[in-house]
Structures are given as C-alpha cells and as structure tokens.
Amino acid sequence: MSVVGFDLGNESCIVGVARQRGIDVVLNEESKRETPAIVCFGDKQRFIGTAGAANSTMNPKNSISQIKRLLGRKFADPELQRDLQSFPFRVSEGPDGFPLVHARYLGEEHAFTPTQLLAMVLSNLKAIAEDNLKSAVVDCCIGIPVYFTDLQRRSVLDAATIAGLRPLRLFHETTATALAYGIYKTDLPENDQLNVAFVDVGHASMQVSIVGYKKGQLKMLSHAYDRSLGGRDFDEALFKHFAAKFKEEYKIDVYQNARACIRLRVACEKLKKMLSANPEAPMNIECLMDEKDVRGFIKRDEFEQISAPVLERVKGPLEKALAEAGLTNESVHFVEVVGSGSRVPAIIRIITEFFGKEPRRTMNASECVARGCALQCAILSPTFKVREFQVQTCLLMFGLWSSVSFFIPSLAFSSLLLPTDSSFFKLMMFFRNLGLFWFIG
C-alpha cells in the first residue's frame, strides 16, 4: 500500500512519502523538491511541471498556471474575475456557469475544465512518487486549504479519480502543518496546554490556525484565512510599479505583450526575494519589449510603501483566529511561520507586533504540509505503525446524503469537534466505500 502525501500549492506542489525511517520529500525528474503546478500545451505534446514552467515563457497563452484558483468556482465569482485579469491564457464561461480554459493543443483549439487540468498535475505528481517508490501509487492524502467549499473539495476528488488516485483523506493544510510539528515533540506537557499559532502565508492565500498541544494529542482551536492575500500580491504590486515606470521611461507598455508580462512578473518575484534579504535591489531585463533593455532599482522602504494595501490586511486573520480561540496574546506560547510568502520582512514585523513575540521557523516553510499529509496517510495505513497521536479538529460537515437511518445532517457554517485517530478514520473510510457519505476534515 502506498503511503504518499501531496501538497497542491497554487504555484508549486510537493510530494512526501512515508518510509520506515520517517517522512521524505521526493525529488522530481530535475532533482528538485518543488514541482511547478503548470500545464503547457504545445503543437506536438503537452508539458507538465518543470517542463511546463520551462516552456511557459515562450508559450504564455497556452501555459495554464494557478489552477487551484479556478477550481470549483463560478465564472462570475468576483474573486475569480480579479484573478483572470493577470492570467495570460484565455478563460470563458461554460454552459454550466463554470470556467473553461482555452489552449491550442496538437494544432487544434481545446477547452479544458479546471478539474481536468488538476488531474494532469496530479498525474505528474503520481508519476514522480511511483518513480521514487518503484511501485504503484493509489492511496494518498491530499492537502487542501481550510476555506475550500464542498464543490471545490469534490473537484479535487474528481481530479484524483481521473489521475488514478484514491485519496484516503482530504487534509486541511493547517492541520497537516500542526501534525507535522507536534508528532515529533517529546516534551509536550501532560496537563497544561501548549498553545501554538501557525501563520501560513502562501502564494495566493493566508491561513492562520491556533493549536493546543498536550502529550500525545493536538486540538485545533481556531481557523482564520484571507483567500486572496499571498506572495503573489507583493509581486503584483512590484509589477504595476515597474510597468508604469517603464512606460514612462522607455515608452513601452508591457500589458500589450503577454510574453513581456510574464518576464516582468518573474523578475519582480526575484526582486521580492532579494529585498527579503537586502535593503535595496536592482532589476535588469534584456530585450523586454521592442528590443529594449530595461533597468530599475527599488529600496525595501519603497517596496513596503507600494505594498501597504496588502500589508494592512495581514492583521485581520490574526485577530479573528485569536478571538475564535478565546485566547489572549499572552496565552499563545509560540508562533510558527510557514509558507513561501512568509519571508517578507514586513509580514514578520506585523506578526511580531501583534503577538508580542518573535515568530519561529523550526519547520521547513515549504514542505511542512506535504510531510503532514504523508504522516496522516501513514496513520491511516495498516502497513505502518505510527506513534499514538490524537488529532481533534474542527471539521465542516457539508450537505451529505444517506438513505439509512443514521443520516449525518448538513451543518453548513458550523463545525464539530471529533477525534481523528486512525481507528476513527478507518471506520469513516468503511462507510465511504459503502457510498453512505464522504467525510472530509
């Protein structure tokens, strides 16, 4: 039985596998730990993952990225409409009101649903895991954001089925991070609860959770999130700044050229990373557009100034998570920051000022979700013996139907505190296989 965990990120994906000695993050065909979540369609073949990212600059209109943002959402969704403004590929409304992504493949125009595209990404991740394990991969755990709706979760399940996978559980990313943090701790208190706040700033969203730990168990106290606050928002602020600057200085409008837009966005992302470690950084792009070389320069203070509208929203999820947990700043013993977008110094400063303590980085910011998902898959697997560790999490129960007397009612916008140890979930999996209901947490 395969024991694999998938972290489906908005920008990149990570595969974690359980071995007898622990959890490993496997390498892809280019010996990298992160695989881009991108599908690029060509005249003769399609490219997925690292190959897709390599071809995306030359073929931007047929390179589909940020698939996670399209999944299970109506075309008229205001958030989706804002996202579409920055996508180089064409998206239209389908007959059912959901988005269809258009690309030229094998010399013909094709329309793909986001579920189909996600299935392609999952197929690539499955191949990476199988190549590493030298065996077939079917059973797995997939990490999803806590804010995913029932429709989005079902879209992930459909994509997994198309890819030949059988998810044992869709695991909240916040819970996966908490599990990966706590299961290895040997100094957890037996009586007094240790409260830890996890702040996950990803590529496109921010999630905050507060977790209470005791010896051999964790309890999710609260969740909060902003679905449209992540590292890409800082990239977008830099992109707009330099697009306006280059239009004034070099008389070029990058908005009129899809390839120039992608190259400038890539340069802005690199610039953001440089500003995380340096007080100032230069930008140089050769032949950006109309055979013109462009140069720019920005200081960290100026970067934070143009990013002020984004930074103002960081405190909202922090306040909500703390209020829902019923705790004060002093009651939170440690703060852990994870996610690719958490490296921005201004975000760390806001978190420090809010909690009154310096955030820690004891976990790998990019790999913790994949490791947590692989751990959960190992707990559910009969082939692995895992240290006893009980997980109590707030689980959303969506309108699930059943024809038998013990129907579980719909509790939309509510949550139930249920034990999630291995025996409990194996029982749930038994009912799921009978077709009674699907339990997601």
MARSE-490229 format. One record per atom (N, C-alpha, C): residue in one letter; x, y, z. Coordinates in steps of 0.02 Angstrom, whole numbers, plus 50000, padded with zeros to 5 digits. Atoms other than C-alpha are relative to their C-alpha. Layout:
aXYZ;...
***
This chain:
m500424994050000;m500005000050000;m500445006250000;s499614993850004;s500695017049951;s499825004650059;v500114995249946;v500895030050088;v500305006649976;v499774994050034;v501005046749999;v499575005950020;g500364993849987;g500525064750040;g500165005149947;f499914994950052;f500255078149908;f499815006850027;d500154993049985;d500355096749942;d499885003649935;l500184996650062;l499425105249800;l500025007550011;g499944992949992;g500055122949803;g499745003849940;n500244995950056;n499455137249694;n500555000949948;e499444999050045;e501185139449620;e500404993649988;s499605006150005;s502085123049655;s499724994650046;c500245005849963;c501755105649725;c500594996250029;i499485003949967;i502735094349842;i499714993150016;v500205006949987;v502655075449863;v500404997350059;g499685003149942;g503015067350031;g499824992650003;v500135007249994;v503175048450056;v500244997650068;a499825002849935;a503245038350216;a500444993949989;r499565005850000;r504675026250241;r500074997550072;q499935002849933;q505165015450388;q500405004650046;r499604995549958;r506385028750448;r499695006950008;g500314993549993;g505195043450429;g499695002449935;i500314997050059;i504475055450300;i500545003249957;d499544997050049;d505455060150144;d499625004049949;v500264996250057;v505105073450014;v500394997749939;v499665003050058;v505475065549845;v500175005249949;l499764995550052;l506385073749701;l499664998449934;n500295001150066;n505645076149529;n500554998449949;e499535002050051;e506495072449363;e500605004749994;e499454995350002;e507585087949380;e500345000550068;s499705000349933;s508095083249559;s499825006150042;k500244994549959;k507065097449632;k499444997550045;r500505002249951;r505945095949784;r499315002949986;e500634996850018;e504605107649717;e499874999349925;t500195000950070;t503665104349555;t499485005349983;p500494994850019;p502785119049469;p499324997149982;a500695002250016;a500885117149458;a499785003449936;i500134996750064;i500815121549274;i499954994749945;v500085004450058;v500235113149114;v500085004449938;c499874996250061;c500925119448948;c499844995649939;f500215003750059;f500115113848785;f500395002449939;g499624998550060;g501155112948626;g499684997149938;d500265002550063;d500895108648444;d500064992449994;k499895007250006;k501555090948467;k499904996250065;q500085003449936;q501425087048653;q499845005150055;r500114995749944;r501005094048823;r500574999250050;f499465000049951;f502245098548960;f499695001650068;i500284999249933;i501825096949145;i500575000750050;g499514999249946;g502785102649299;g500595004149979;t499394996250015;t504585108049275;t500075001349925;a499974999150073;a504495105349086;a499505005449978;g500494994850017;g502925116049079;g500245006950019;a499744993549979;a503755130049177;a500555002449953;a499464998250046;a505245129649058;a499735002649934;n500294997950064;n504105131848907;n499505005750006;s500534995049990;s502905144448984;s500185006949974;t499794993450023;t503935159848940;t499935000749924;m500044999850072;m503975155348756;m499284998949974;n500685001750022;n502165149648751;n499505002050055;p500404997949942;p501215160248879;p499254998849994;k500735000550008;k499465159248805;k499744992950005;n500205007049994;n499465140248812;n500304996750062;s499715002549937;s500295138648983;s499525001650057;i500524999149950;i498995135949119;i500304999150070;s499745000249931;s499515140049297;s499455002450048;q500474997949948;q498645144249462;q499324996549992;i500615004050012;i497385130249427;i499574999850062;k500355000449936;k496925129849610;k499505005750009;r500444994249994;r496135147149595;r499384999349956;l500575000950045;l494965141149456;l499534994550024;l500345006349982;l494395125249542;l499345001350037;g500644999949965;g492555123649590;g499705006850012;r500264993349992;r492135142049567;r499615002149938;k500394997450056;k490825150449460;k500415005349962;f499644995150041;f491465161049316;f499855007150023;a500204993349979;a490515176049385;a500265001850070;d499734998749933;d491385174649555;d500465006249997;p499594993950003;p492135192049591;p500744998750011;e499295001749989;e493755184449658;e500314996949938;l499755003150061;l493945173949502;l500095005249945;q499944994750050;q493635189149392;q500625004350011;r499384996349985;r495045198449481;r500614996049981;d499435004250018;d496205183649456;d500104999749925;l499965000850072;l495795182449271;l500375005949967;q499674994150028;q496495199949242;q500754999149992;s499285001050003;s498265193649272;s500204993549964;f499845006250034;f498135177049178;f500135001349926;p499864999050071;p498935176549004;p499584995549955;f500405004650040;f497825162048946;f499265002250002;r500704997950008;r496005163748892;r499544995550039;v500495003749961;v494595158549008;v499315002749982;s500684997950017;s492755158848961;s499504996450045;e500525003149960;e491115154249043;e499704994149963;g500295006050031;g490495136649009;g499254999950005;p500735000549998;p488695131048986;p499714999450070;d500245000949932;d488565126749170;d500185005850046;g499824994249960;g489225143649228;g500684999750030;f499335000849973;f490935137049274;f500525001649946;p499504997850049;p492565142449190;p500254994349956;l499675004450047;l493305134049037;l500655003449978;v499344997450018;v495155136348998;v500154997949928;h499885001350071;h495605137748813;h500754999949986;a499305000650020;a497255132048739;a500044996549933;r499885003250065;r497945126848571;r500454993950011;y499645006249987;y498495108648579;y499954995449939;l499965004450059;l499055097248436;l499695003349939;g500234996350057;g498605110848312;g499265001750001;e500714998549995;e496805112548372;e499845003750064;e500224996549940;e495875123448494;e499624995150046;h500335004449951;h495345114248653;h499775004150059;a500254996949939;a494345119048806;a500044994850056;f499905004649944;f494795111148972;f499665002850063;t500264997949935;t493925111649140;t500585000250050;p499475000049948;p494985115849295;p500124993150030;t499925006849972;t494655098149359;t500444995849955;q499585003750046;q495435090749202;q500735002250006;l499324997449995;l496955102049219;l500334997750066;l499735002349936;l497165097549403;l500164992549996;a499865007150009;a497065079149355;a500674998949964;m499365000550034;m498535081849237;m500575001350048;v499494998649950;v499545089549378;v500084994250048;l499975005749954;l499095075249496;l500314993949966;s499705005650037;s499575062549362;s500765000749999;n499284998750000;n501295070649353;n500294998650070;l499765001249932;l501475070349544;l499994992650016;k500045007349990;k500915052149546;k500594996549967;a499435002950036;a502255047849417;a500655001250038;i499404998549961;i503575056549524;i500054995350060;a500015004449941;a503055046549677;a500144992749980;e499905006950022;e502995030049580;e500724998849978;d499315000750022;d504705033149505;d500474999550061;n499595000249940;n505405035849680;n499894993650040;l500165005849959;l504505021549767;l500094993449963;k499945006050042;k504695009349621;k499404995350009;s500625003949993;s502895003749649;s499415004549983;a500604996250019;a501125008949603;a499765004250059;v500274995449949;v500375023649698;v499265000949987;v500724999250006;v498505023549728;v499735003850060;d500244996949939;d498105027849909;d500445005950019;c499624994049984;c498615045249965;c499585004550045;c500354994549966;c498155060550068;c500185006449963;i499894993850038;i497955077349981;i499855006050044;g500104993949961;g498165094150067;g499585005049963;i500434994850029;i496825107250036;i499945005750049;p500114994449954;p496515124650107;p499384999050043;v500575000849955;v495335125650254;v499375003449974;y500584996250025;y494215137750159;y499684996949938;f500305003150059;f493845125950014;f499274998250014;t500705001749995;t491985123849984;t499894992749983;d500165006950016;d491115107249963;d500114998649926;l499925000950072;l491125109649774;l500744999649982;q499295000250014;q492995113149773;q500314993550023;r499745006349975;r493335097849879;r499804994249954;r500225005350045;r492305086949764;r500385000449933;s499614999250062;s493265094049615;s500694996850009;v499355003249985;v494895088549698;v499934992449997;l500115007250001;l494175071149723;l499904997449929;d500105002050070;d493605070349541;d500664999949962;a499344999750033;a495335075749482;a500444994150021;a499615005749975;a496145062449592;a499774993549968;t500265006050032;t494995049149520;t500234999549928;i499774999950070;i495435054249342;i500744998149996;a499285001449999;a497285053149389;a500164992950025;g499895006849976;g497045035549457;g500204999650073;l499844999849929;l497225040449640;l499374998850041;r500555001049954;r496135035849788;r500175003550066;p499844996449938;p496255049149924;p499674996950061;l500275002449937;l496055041750097;l499705005850040;r500264994249965;r495765059250160;r500235006449966;l499794993250018;l495755077350105;l500165003450065;f499744997749936;f496795085150242;f500105007649997;h499894992849998;h496715103450290;h500745001650007;e499294998249998;e498395111750262;e500215002250070;t499834997749933;t498335119750434;t500074994150048;t499965005949957;t498015102950518;t500614995949984;a499405003650021;a499395094750416;a500635003150030;t499434996549971;t500615108050474;t500054998750075;a500015001249928;a500075105850655;a500214992950018;l499815006949987;l500265086950645;l500754998949989;a499295000750014;a501995088050566;a500425003350055;y499644996549945;y502505099950707;y499984996150065;g500095002749933;g501805090550856;g500174992750009;i499935007249990;i502005072050822;i500714998150020;y499315001549982;y503895072750843;y500205003050067;k499834996749936;k503835083051003;k499974994950057;t499985004649943;t504355072951155;t499935003650066;d500034996149938;d504235087151281;d499335003650009;l500664996849993;l502375091351266;l499734998850071;p500255000749931;p501525094551435;p499434994950005;e500555004949990;e500345081351507;e499365003450023;n500604996849973;n499165093351595;n499875006949969;d500084993350027;d499435111451544;d500054999949924;q500024999950073;q499025115151363;q500515004849971;l499534995750035;l500385122051249;l499665002749938;n500354996850056;n499615134551127;n500505002649950;v499554997950054;v500475137250961;v499595002949943;a500334996850057;a499935149150822;a500414998649937;f499685001350064;f500335144050643;f499755005149949;v500174995050051;v500365157750512;v500304997649934;d499805002750065;d500425150950335;d499845005249946;v500084995150054;v500695164250201;v500254996749936;g499815003550061;g500675155150036;g500055004649940;h499944996150061;h500755160749856;h499395004449988;a500614996350016;a498935166349845;a499535000950059;s500464999449943;s498145164750018;s500384999850066;m499715000049933;m498475166850203;m499534996250047;q500405004049953;q497885154350335;q500335000350069;v499764999649931;v498055155950523;v499624994950041;s500325004849955;s497705142250650;s500345000450067;i499735000449932;i497925141150837;i499864993050026;v500035007149982;v498265123750905;v500214999150072;g499825001749931;g498285117051082;g500304993050002;y499655006449997;y499525103051118;y500034997550072;k499845003749939;k499615090351257;k500364993749979;k499625005950016;k500615074451267;k499564995149961;g500365004950041;g500035063051126;g499385002549966;q500614997650033;q498695074551057;q500075007449981;l500064992950018;l498305090950972;l499265001649990;k500694997750007;k496695101050967;k500015006549961;m500054993950040;m496315113650831;m499515004750035;l500414995349963;l495655128750925;l499635004949954;s500324995250045;s495285140350779;s500345000149932;h499754998950068;h495505143850594;h499805007049978;a500184993750033;a495545160450501;a500405000549935;y499664999950065;y496045164950325;y499815006349961;d500154995150053;d496115177550184;d500164996549935;r499915004150059;r495855168650019;r500405003549945;s499654996350053;s496695182349917;s500555004450028;l499434996449970;l498215187550019;l500594995350002;g499425004450003;g499865179549974;g500595003449967;g499394997450030;g501575181649898;g499895003149932;r500114997450067;r500875184849725;r499745007250002;d500254993249994;d500045200849789;d500585005050005;f499404995749997;f501765208049828;f500335000249931;d499745000050068;d502355202549656;d499605004749955;e500434995850041;e500855211349580;e500115007450014;a499854993049982;a501245227449675;a500645002349965;l499384998350034;l503015227249606;l499895000349924;f500135000250072;f502375222749432;f499685006549977;k500344993950019;k501195237649425;k500465006150006;h499534994549990;h502545249149493;h500495000749941;f499504999750054;f503845244449361;f499675000549932;a500354999350065;a502565243049220;a499875007449986;a500114992850008;a502105261349249;a500655003749990;k499354996750005;k503925266149270;k500304999149930;f499715001450066;f504485257749108;f499605003449944;k500414996550050;k503025265349013;k500205007349995;e499804993049999;e503595282449066;e500715001049974;e499294999150018;e505475279949042;e500184997349932;y499805003450062;y505575267948895;y499455000049947;k500564999650048;k503885271148810;k499784993149976;i500255006750017;i503395252648815;i499444998250049;d500585002149960;d501755245448879;d499994992450002;v499945007449995;v502035227648941;v499324996649999;y500665003050000;y500165224948957;y499784997849929;q500185001750068;q500095223748767;q500374993849974;n499595005750022;n501315209048761;n500004994750056;a500075005249948;a500935192748856;a500694997550022;r499335002649982;r502745186848849;r500385005050044;a499674994949960;a503395203448916;a499715000250070;c500325000149933;c502125202449059;c500294994350042;i499745005849962;i502735185149110;i500725001250021;r499294998849983;r504565190249103;r500065005250055;l499984994949948;l504225205749208;l499754997250067;r500255003149937;r503215195649336;r500534995550031;v499455004349974;v504645183049351;v500545004250031;a499494995649973;a505875197249376;a499785003250065;c500264997049938;c504755205149508;c500014995050058;e499975005149948;e504655188749603;e500724999250026;k499305000449979;k506565187649605;k500195006150040;l499854993849965;l506655205749659;l499724999950071;k500305000649934;k505465202349804;k500444995750046;k499575004449960;k506595188149864;k500655003550019;m499394996349985;m508125199349852;m499885005250055;l500164995049949;l507255212849955;l499874997050068;s500105003349935;s506885200050090;s500654999350038;a499345000849968;a508755198750124;a500435006249995;n499594994050011;n509395215750065;n499575006250004;p500394993849994;p508865233750096;p499825003249933;e500144997350067;e508885237549909;e500194994849948;a499875005050052;a508925228049745;a499905003149931;p500084997550069;p509155231449558;p499604995149958;m500355004250049;m508155224849410;m500285001549931;n499744999450068;n508895221649238;n499684994649956;i500315004850046;i507935213549094;i500215001949929;e499774998850069;e508675211848920;e499434998749951;c500505000750053;c507535214348770;c499314998350028;l500655001349971;l505955215348874;l499455000649947;m500524998850051;m504945222548730;m500275005149950;d499774995550054;d505275231248564;d500765000649999;e499265000449999;e507115225848581;e500315005250046;k499744995149952;k507345237548729;k500204996550065;d499785002349935;d508375233348883;d499755004950053;v500274995749948;v507625239949044;v500384998950065;r499675000249935;r508365243949213;r499575003450052;g500384997149945;g507575247649380;g500374999150066;f499685000449933;f508025249949562;f499465001850052;i500494998649948;i507005249649721;i500294998350068;k499795001349930;k507315250649909;k499434996450036;r500495003749962;r506435239950037;r499455004550028;d500504995349973;d505575255150114;d499495001849947;e500454998250055;e504845259849945;e499554994049983;f500385006150012;f504305241749917;f499444999250050;e500525000549948;e503375241550083;e499475005449993;q500484994550010;q502575258150040;q499504998349945;i500465001750055;i501855252049874;i499594993750017;s500365006149978;s501325235749962;s499565001350060;a500384998449939;a500435244950104;a499294997350000;p500695002749999;p498655240050049;p499984992550014;v499975007249987;v499185221750055;v500184998750073;l499775001049931;l500085223150222;l499465001750051;e500534998149954;e498565231450301;e499514994350014;r500475005649992;r497575215350277;r500284994150040;v499695005649966;v498815204050367;v499724999050070;k500225000449930;k498175208150541;k499314997050008;g500695002449995;g496365203350503;g499944992650019;p500045007149981;p496575184250503;p500314998550069;l499695001049934;l497715185450656;l499515001650056;e500494998049949;e496385194550756;e499424995150003;k500575004650002;k494995182850700;k500184993350032;a499805006549972;a495975167050743;a500075000450076;l499914999249928;l496415173550915;l499335000650036;a500664999149970;a494615178750951;a499614993550002;e500375006350003;e493875162150895;e500294994850048;a499695004749953;a495125152651003;a499855001950072;g500144997749932;g494605163051154;g500635000950042;l499364999249966;l496415166751197;l500235007249995;t499664993550003;t497475182151229;t500694999049970;n499325000550027;n499175186051156;n500474996450047;e499565003049950;e499995180651318;e499884992450005;s500165007249996;s499115163651308;s500314996049944;v499675003550055;v499985159451144;v500744999650015;h499315001049977;h501655151951190;h500515000749944;f499544999650056;f502455150551018;f499625001949937;v500284998350066;v502145157350843;v500464997149947;e499625003150055;e502705147250691;e499765003049934;v500184997450066;v502755154850517;v500234995149947;v499855004550056;v502705144050360;v499725003149937;g500254997550064;g502325146450177;g500525004249963;s499504996550041;s503305153950033;s499975007650008;g500074992749994;g502605171450063;g500185002850068;s499874997749932;s503105172150246;s500705003050009;r499314997549994;r504885177650207;r500045007649992;v500014992750006;v504365195850178;v500105003150069;p499864997349933;p505135205650325;p499425004050030;a500564995949974;a503615217250339;a499474995650032;i500495004649972;i502475202250371;i500244997550068;i499725002449937;i503625195650507;i499955005550053;r500054994449953;r503625212950587;r499295000850026;i500704999449979;i501725213650590;i499814994450048;i500155005749957;i501605196250666;i500335000950068;t499644998849937;t502905200750797;t499655005150043;e500354994849963;e501995216550846;e499334997650026;f500675002349979;f500315207550856;f500044995250059;f499975005049946;f500825192750964;f500485002050056;g499534997949948;g502185201951060;g500584995250009;k499445004749996;k503455188251024;k500254998549930;e499695001250065;e504655183850884;e499764993449971;p500205006350031;p503975170850762;p500604995449991;r499475004950008;r504975154850746;r499934996549932;r499995003750063;r505485144650593;r500324993150012;t499725006649984;t505775127250664;t499804994749948;m500225004650052;m504905119150515;m500215002549931;n499874998150069;n505295118950330;n499385003549974;a500584995850018;a504165132950267;a499624997249941;s500325002350061;s503795124350101;s499774992750004;e500125007250001;e503745105850147;e499564997450056;c500355002449941;c502765105050310;c499324997049984;v500665002750018;v501065102150227;v500064993049970;a499905006550031;a501695087750119;a500204994850052;r499795004749947;r502525079750271;r499404998250045;g500585001449960;g500935081450373;g499504995449966;c500465004350038;c499885073650235;c500274992849996;a499705006750002;a501115059050220;a499944996650068;l500095002849933;l501035056650409;l499284997650010;q500695002049993;q499135056350404;q499854993749959;c500095006050041;c499185043550263;c500314993950035;a499695005549963;a500375032950368;a499574997850059;i500445001649944;i499175033950516;i499414995749976;l500565003750027;l497765027650405;l500204993349970;s499765006050034;s498845014150326;s500124994350050;p499855005749956;p498914996650403;p500714997649995;t499315002350010;t500694994450339;t500505003750043;f499544996149958;f501445007450457;f499755000350071;k500174998949930;k501485008450645;k500255006950019;v499834993049986;v501445026750695;v499885001350074;r500094998149930;r501645034150868;r499285002450012;e500684997949984;e499945036450951;e499965007550008;f500074992749997;f499425054350921;f499305001749978;q500704998550014;q497635060250930;q499935007149973;v500134993550031;v497035074450820;v499265001750008;q500684997649994;q495475084150867;q499955006549960;t500024994350046;t494995096150730;t499285002249988;c500664997450019;c493535107250681;c499864997849929;l500145003050065;l492755097850536;l499345002649973;l500624997650032;l491495105450418;l499624994149971;m500425005350027;m490055093950375;m499545003149947;f500394997150055;f489295097850206;f499424995549983;g500605003350023;g487555092650146;g500104993049973;l499865006750021;l487915074050140;l499374995750005;w500635003750000;w486515062150093;w500134992750019;s499985007149985;s486155044650152;s499294997550003;s500675002950000;s484675032950135;s499884995850062;v500075004149940;v484955024850304;v499825004550059;s500294996349943;s484315029750475;s500515004650034;f499524995849965;f485965036850540;f500285005449954;f499804994450045;f486005051350415;f500355005550040;i499644994449969;i487265064750459;i499745006449971;p500334994050027;p486375081450442;p500515005049973;s499584994650026;s487055096350348;s500095005350054;l499854994849951;l487925108550463;l500435005349968;a499624994850035;a488485121950344;a500155005750047;f499764994549960;f489485135850426;f500094998150074;s499885002249932;s489635125350584;s500574994949999;s499465004949997;s490985113750645;s499894995550060;l500055004849946;l491055098250752;l500694998050021;l499365002249974;l492475092950863;l499974992550006;l500035007350002;l492805074650825;l500714997350006;p499345003149999;p494255063050864;p500184997549931;t499795002150067;t495275059150710;t500604995450004;d499475004949998;d496375044750761;d499884994949944;s500025004550058;s496705030550640;s499394995550000;s500565004649998;s495335018750701;s499355003649981;f500604996150017;f494015032550687;f499955001049925;f500034998550072;f494505036750509;f499954993749958;k500105006150038;k494625018650455;k499274998050000;l500725001149998;l492815016950512;l499655004649950;m500294995450047;m492385032550412;m500134997849928;m499845002250068;m493285025550260;m499564994049981;f500445005750013;f492235009550276;f499325002449976;f500654997250020;f490625019750268;f500055003449933;r499924996650064;r491315029950124;r499994995049942;n499985005050053;n491665014350023;n499324996849988;l500685002550010;l489865008850052;l499565005149964;g500384994850036;g489305025149971;g499525003750045;l500484996749956;l488435031750127;l500155007550004;f499834993050000;f489385047950141;f500765000749995;w499284998550003;w491085056050118;w500165004850057;f499804996049942;f491915062850273;f500655003649983;i499424995950018;i493125076950245;i500195004550058;g499794995849946;g494165085850375;g500685002949989;
***
